[in-house]
Amino acid sequence: MKKTLSIVSLFLLSLTTVSAQDCDLPSAFDGNTGSNMTVMLTSSFISSLNVTDPGAFLVALNQDGIPVGSSELFGLTQTTLAVWGDDIQTLEPDGATANEVISFQLVNGTDLYDVIMPSAVSFVGNGLSVQTAAAQLTLVECESSTILGCMDATADNYNMDATEDDGSCTFTVFGCMDDSADNYNMDATEDDDSCVYTVLGCTDEEANNYNDAATLDDESCTYDSSGEAISYQLSAGWNMVGYTGTADNSGIVAQMDAALGNDAGTAGTFQVIKNVSGQFWSAAFAQISDFTQGEGYMMFVNGTPTSVNFQKESGYISGIEYSLSAGWNMVAFTGDVNSESNIVTAMDAALENGAGTANTFQVIKNVSGQFWSAAFAQISSFTPGEAYMMFVNGAATSVNFQRE
């Protein structure tokens, strides 16, 4: 016969139940009343339970449905279960009484079974009951019950098992909580160390007058222009172009308008500009609005071939470093016409990890699909200003073709 846990008993014993499917499952027993009897569970008995869940346990219940002992079963062929007697030193019932018939239930994951023992168990202090045969199991068919909790999946304390919202939802809002910071967020509930404070200056580490204390660039950066500005020829259709302009650029349209060799402007020249993730800019709709220094972009030229030079105004920019992630990257070759352009030699010197080109890349491809690999190569040299698809085999690293 199935025993149900009374609310009063649960309160007195400080026990809890866990809700699974539509059943309230009894909790494993946790305590020591000072008196118990031993129920030995043999391999024949345990194998008959067909335990499948790592947290499965057998629980002993007194006639009031109160747990008076339990034992974990998963992975075991033989074990014992202590049935605890009532502690006469306390007023509340917390165990079995002499000669009281003990019932048993199996909790196997989200399933609950009544267990008929091969040998009936009545509580005898310091007694022993050996279960040498198979048990009889009956799946308990439970009635649905209301589970109170937060039902908003965006909340911190969302309860996927709740059937009725109890208004307990809480939400964390990360942000800067310092009201003296530039980006103070009055709605933040937890500071995320994102506070920023304005210090004007040159923020480009490659500039001659880099200011490491500056937090906002004031366009005062100056650069060594000893190299030759990189100009790259665009053909009609698809091109793979490296962004070799300044890190503090003014956006795709402004940079490209200034860089193009024609007078058609960005919107008049390109149908679409895409990054390695497939995010794109177009005149009608844009997912990206800025270039990343050292990154490559797929650009579809609508009409007449032209040229692009992101260094018209700034002059040659040295020291451009680009982070490579594991997997596919689209990388600009930022060396000028006088730089080493052999793929292996240039890349070996450019890699931050020191692992070498063959160990770092599975393949390097140009816009036409021609490729270099350690096993076979159709291309052997980089072209200044062009971008290349590069598949990194292992850990993330960085590349700087102007590394000394």
Secondary structure, 3 states (H helix, E strand, C coil): CCCCCCHHHHHHHCCCCEEECCEEECCCCCCCCCCEEEEEECHHHHHCCCCCCCCCEEEEECCCCCEEEEEECCCCCCEEEEEEECCCCCCCCCCECCCCEEEEEEEECCEEEEEECCCCEECCCCCEEEECCCCEEEECCCCCCCCEEECCCCCCCECCCCCEECCCCCCCCEEECCCCCCCECCCCCEECCCCCCCCEECCCCCCCCCCCCCCEECCCCCCCCCCCCCCEEECCEEEEEECCCCCCCCCHHHHHHHHECCCCHHHHHEEEEECCCCCEECCCCECCCCCCCCEEEEEEECCCCEEECCCCCCCCCCCCCEEECCEEEEEECCCCCCCCCEHHHHHHHHECCCCCHHHHEEEEECCCCCEECCCCECCCECCCCEEEEEEECCCCEEECCCCC
